Amino acid sequence: MTIVVTGASWPLGRRVVERLRTVDAYDVLELRRGDDLAALVDGDIDVVVHLSPGDHDALATRGRSAAVGTPELLAGASARNVRHIVLLSSAMVYGAWPNNPVPLTEDVAVRPDFGFAFARQLATVEQMVDDWSADDDRRTTCVLRPVPAMASDGTSSLVRALAAGMGGRLGEDDVPAQFLHLDDLAAAVVLAVDKRLSGIYNVAPDGHVPGSRVRSLWGMAPRLRLPDRVAETVADLRWRFQRGPIPPGLRPYVRSPWLVSNGKLRAEGWVPSVTNEQAFVEGTEIKWWTMLTPKRKQEIALGAMVLVLLNVIAGVVFVIRRRR
């Protein structure tokens, strides 16, 4: 089976390619930026794994839309008789709205926030791939919509901003959040190839992290809630002067919940190996003491008190001896 992977150079792409190449029956090729899919091989291609639209940082660096390159890719896929495409999108295409159901399932309508271009572009790519599939009954597509994905070697600037905003907003209510490890996302991509999954699948660990827990992991103290207009003005000023983590377009995603269900993908055999909290801890540079249990914190505090007491006693003994 011939499989072509786009976006193979970023951390997720490297994980996916490595896993696919462990299967002897797969001939895995990487499509580099600017390459023509139709010219990559002489024969037919069985599967295309389209990861490039999800590589936010690479797109931002080049100032490109997530939709750029997809029409050409689909034209090449038609020329090489591709029968299956796996597309990496994002759960952000659902949009963050106060009336979102909790959790969001795959049959919920896509409503990306107007102010956040990346989510709107991904929704456009999804539509392009869906239209390509509809043109031929022999074609199938799988769209993966992961929550923010993190790892020690692969947390994007977008995900870092979301994580920081979810835990560091001034005067606003904390919303629950979900964080996925890149290893589990790579496993979902490989499963979609192995089983030729068709349709839309959310990718997220079980459950979620309460907003208050995200704040505590960052080591932040509770903050006084401000009136909405005041909080928005303060947030704009903090971003303008680089004192806040959230640009205006992302703000809805830290104000309203957009938690997703993973039941459909779990039913296909995918099992997350890393929890929301574990992924967050690995993917962010959080303060080490926020990961300690209450018992451990008490032990450290007690030990510190003993050291202080011993230092005081030693000081008193030293003074007494000198007076003699």
VENMO-V534742 format. One record per residue. N is the residue number from 1. RES is the residue in three letters. OMEGA is omega in whole degrees, -180 to 180 (NA if undefined). NEAR is the number of other C-alpha atoms within 12 Angstrom. D_FIRST is the distance of its C-alpha to the first C-alpha in Angstrom with 1 decimal. Layout:
BEGIN
N:RES:OMEGA:NEAR:D_FIRST  N:RES:OMEGA:NEAR:D_FIRST
END
This chain:
BEGIN
1:MET:179:23:0.0  2:THR:-178:30:3.8  3:ILE:178:38:6.4  4:VAL:-178:42:10.0  5:VAL:172:46:12.9  6:THR:180:39:16.5  7:GLY:-175:36:19.5  8:ALA:-174:32:18.0  9:SER:-179:22:21.5  10:TRP:-171:29:23.5  11:PRO:178:30:23.8  12:LEU:-179:41:21.4  13:GLY:179:37:18.7  14:ARG:179:25:19.2  15:ARG:-178:30:19.0  16:VAL:-179:40:15.7  17:VAL:-180:35:14.1  18:GLU:-179:26:15.8  19:ARG:-179:28:14.7  20:LEU:-178:34:10.9  21:ARG:174:22:11.3  22:THR:179:14:13.1  23:VAL:-175:18:10.1  24:ASP:-176:12:9.5  25:ALA:-177:13:6.1  26:TYR:170:23:4.9  27:ASP:-171:24:5.9  28:VAL:179:33:8.3  29:LEU:179:30:10.8  30:GLU:177:34:14.2  31:LEU:-179:30:16.0  32:ARG:179:23:19.7  33:ARG:-180:24:22.6  34:GLY:179:17:23.7  35:ASP:177:20:20.5  36:ASP:-178:25:19.4  37:LEU:-178:38:15.9  38:ALA:-179:24:16.3  39:ALA:-175:20:17.5  40:LEU:179:26:14.9  41:VAL:-179:24:12.7  42:ASP:-176:14:13.9  43:GLY:-180:18:11.2  44:ASP:175:25:9.5  45:ILE:-177:31:7.7  46:ASP:-174:34:6.1  47:VAL:170:42:7.9  48:VAL:176:49:11.0  49:VAL:-171:52:13.0  50:HIS:-178:48:16.5  51:LEU:-173:49:18.8  52:SER:-179:40:21.3  53:PRO:-179:44:23.7  54:GLY:-178:47:24.4  55:ASP:-174:38:25.5  56:HIS:-174:36:29.1  57:ASP:178:25:30.7  58:ALA:178:24:28.7  59:LEU:-179:28:29.6  60:ALA:-180:19:33.2  61:THR:-179:13:33.6  62:ARG:-179:13:32.7  63:GLY:-176:14:34.5  64:ARG:173:19:31.5  65:SER:177:28:30.7  66:ALA:-178:37:27.6  67:ALA:-178:35:27.0  68:VAL:178:24:27.1  69:GLY:-178:28:24.0  70:THR:178:35:22.3  71:PRO:178:24:23.6  72:GLU:178:22:22.3  73:LEU:-179:39:18.8  74:LEU:176:38:18.8  75:ALA:177:22:20.2  76:GLY:178:29:17.4  77:ALA:178:35:14.8  78:SER:-179:28:16.9  79:ALA:-178:22:16.9  80:ARG:174:27:13.2  81:ASN:176:28:12.8  82:VAL:-178:33:11.1  83:ARG:-177:35:11.4  84:HIS:176:41:11.5  85:ILE:172:45:13.5  86:VAL:-176:47:14.8  87:LEU:173:48:18.2  88:LEU:176:48:20.5  89:SER:180:44:24.0  90:SER:175:44:27.1  91:ALA:179:48:29.6  92:MET:179:45:32.1  93:VAL:176:40:31.4  94:TYR:-174:41:33.5  95:GLY:178:40:36.4  96:ALA:-175:35:39.2  97:TRP:-180:26:41.9  98:PRO:-178:17:44.9  99:ASN:176:17:44.1  100:ASN:171:23:40.5  101:PRO:179:21:39.9  102:VAL:0:22:39.2  103:PRO:175:26:36.4  104:LEU:175:33:34.4  105:THR:-173:26:31.8  106:GLU:-179:29:28.9  107:ASP:177:16:31.2  108:VAL:-179:23:33.7  109:ALA:178:16:34.1  110:VAL:180:30:33.0  111:ARG:-178:25:36.1  112:PRO:180:30:35.5  113:ASP:-175:28:38.7  114:PHE:-176:24:40.1  115:GLY:-177:19:41.2  116:PHE:-172:27:37.8  117:ALA:-175:26:35.8  118:PHE:180:35:32.5  119:ALA:179:35:32.2  120:ARG:179:29:33.1  121:GLN:179:31:30.5  122:LEU:176:42:27.7  123:ALA:177:37:29.0  124:THR:178:27:28.8  125:VAL:177:35:25.2  126:GLU:-179:38:24.5  127:GLN:178:25:26.4  128:MET:-178:28:24.5  129:VAL:178:40:21.1  130:ASP:178:29:22.8  131:ASP:178:19:24.3  132:TRP:-179:30:21.1  133:SER:-177:29:19.7  134:ALA:-179:15:23.0  135:ASP:-177:16:22.9  136:ASP:-177:17:20.3  137:ASP:-179:13:20.2  138:ARG:-178:17:16.5  139:ARG:175:29:15.7  140:THR:179:32:15.8  141:THR:175:40:16.6  142:CYS:179:39:17.5  143:VAL:178:43:20.4  144:LEU:179:44:21.4  145:ARG:-179:44:25.1  146:PRO:168:41:26.0  147:VAL:-179:46:29.7  148:PRO:-177:45:30.8  149:ALA:-173:51:28.4  150:MET:172:41:30.1  151:ALA:-179:32:29.9  152:SER:-178:22:32.2  153:ASP:-173:20:30.1  154:GLY:176:32:28.7  155:THR:-177:32:31.3  156:SER:178:29:31.5  157:SER:178:26:35.0  158:LEU:-179:33:34.5  159:VAL:177:39:33.8  160:ARG:179:32:36.7  161:ALA:178:29:39.0  162:LEU:-179:39:38.1  163:ALA:180:47:38.7  164:ALA:-180:37:41.9  165:GLY:180:40:43.1  166:MET:-179:43:42.5  167:GLY:-172:40:44.7  168:GLY:-179:37:47.2  169:ARG:-177:43:48.4  170:LEU:173:37:52.2  171:GLY:-178:24:54.2  172:GLU:179:31:51.3  173:ASP:178:27:50.1  174:ASP:178:31:47.0  175:VAL:177:34:44.0  176:PRO:-175:32:41.5  177:ALA:175:45:38.1  178:GLN:180:45:34.6  179:PHE:-175:45:32.7  180:LEU:176:48:29.1  181:HIS:-180:40:27.8  182:LEU:178:42:24.9  183:ASP:179:36:23.3  184:ASP:176:36:23.4  185:LEU:177:46:22.0  186:ALA:178:39:19.0  187:ALA:178:34:18.6  188:ALA:179:46:18.8  189:VAL:-180:44:16.0  190:VAL:177:40:13.6  191:LEU:179:30:14.9  192:ALA:177:39:14.3  193:VAL:-176:39:10.6  194:ASP:-174:28:10.6  195:LYS:-177:20:13.0  196:ARG:-180:25:12.2  197:LEU:-179:31:15.8  198:SER:179:27:17.8  199:GLY:-178:26:21.1  200:ILE:-180:36:23.1  201:TYR:171:40:23.3  202:ASN:177:45:26.0  203:VAL:-178:49:25.3  204:ALA:173:48:28.5  205:PRO:176:39:30.2  206:ASP:174:29:32.7  207:GLY:-178:25:36.0  208:HIS:177:32:37.3  209:VAL:177:32:39.8  210:PRO:-179:23:43.3  211:GLY:179:31:44.5  212:SER:179:25:47.4  213:ARG:176:29:45.1  214:VAL:179:39:43.2  215:ARG:-179:34:46.6  216:SER:177:29:47.7  217:LEU:175:34:44.6  218:TRP:-178:29:45.5  219:GLY:-177:22:49.0  220:MET:178:23:50.6  221:ALA:175:18:53.8  222:PRO:-177:21:54.3  223:ARG:179:18:55.5  224:LEU:178:13:58.1  225:ARG:179:17:56.7  226:LEU:173:17:57.9  227:PRO:-173:14:58.5  228:ASP:-178:15:55.3  229:ARG:179:13:56.7  230:VAL:-180:15:57.9  231:ALA:-180:22:54.6  232:GLU:179:25:52.7  233:THR:179:18:55.2  234:VAL:180:25:55.0  235:ALA:178:30:51.1  236:ASP:-180:24:51.2  237:LEU:-180:19:53.8  238:ARG:179:21:51.8  239:TRP:-177:23:48.7  240:ARG:-178:15:50.8  241:PHE:176:13:52.4  242:GLN:177:13:49.2  243:ARG:179:18:50.6  244:GLY:-172:26:48.1  245:PRO:-169:31:44.3  246:ILE:172:37:43.5  247:PRO:-176:29:43.5  248:PRO:-178:28:44.9  249:GLY:-179:27:41.5  250:LEU:-170:34:40.2  251:ARG:179:36:43.4  252:PRO:-176:30:42.6  253:TYR:174:44:39.6  254:VAL:179:39:42.1  255:ARG:-176:35:44.8  256:SER:-177:28:43.0  257:PRO:172:34:40.5  258:TRP:180:42:36.9  259:LEU:-177:42:35.7  260:VAL:176:41:32.5  261:SER:177:31:31.6  262:ASN:-174:35:28.4  263:GLY:-177:24:28.9  264:LYS:180:26:26.1  265:LEU:177:37:23.4  266:ARG:-180:23:25.3  267:ALA:178:14:25.1  268:GLU:177:20:21.3  269:GLY:178:18:21.8  270:TRP:179:30:22.0  271:VAL:179:25:25.2  272:PRO:-179:28:26.7  273:SER:-177:22:27.9  274:VAL:-180:28:30.3  275:THR:176:27:33.2  276:ASN:-176:36:34.3  277:GLU:179:37:37.2  278:GLN:178:28:35.3  279:ALA:179:40:32.8  280:PHE:-179:42:35.9  281:VAL:-178:35:37.7  282:GLU:-173:29:34.9  283:GLY:-180:33:34.1  284:THR:177:32:37.7  285:GLU:-177:23:40.6  286:ILE:-179:27:42.9  287:LYS:-172:16:46.3  288:TRP:-174:16:46.1  289:TRP:179:20:49.0  290:THR:-178:22:47.3  291:MET:-179:24:45.0  292:LEU:175:19:48.0  293:THR:177:14:49.0  294:PRO:180:12:52.6  295:LYS:-179:11:53.8  296:ARG:178:14:52.5  297:LYS:178:16:54.1  298:GLN:180:14:57.4  299:GLU:180:14:57.2  300:ILE:179:16:56.7  301:ALA:179:16:59.5  302:LEU:178:14:61.8  303:GLY:178:14:61.0  304:ALA:179:14:61.8  305:MET:179:14:65.1  306:VAL:179:14:66.0  307:LEU:178:14:65.4  308:VAL:-180:14:67.6  309:LEU:180:14:70.3  310:LEU:177:14:70.2  311:ASN:178:14:70.5  312:VAL:180:14:73.5  313:ILE:179:14:75.2  314:ALA:178:14:74.7  315:GLY:179:14:76.2  316:VAL:179:14:79.2  317:VAL:180:14:79.8  318:PHE:-180:13:79.6  319:VAL:-179:12:82.2  320:ILE:-180:11:84.5  321:ARG:180:10:84.4  322:ARG:178:9:85.2  323:ARG:177:8:88.2  324:ARG:NA:7:89.6
END
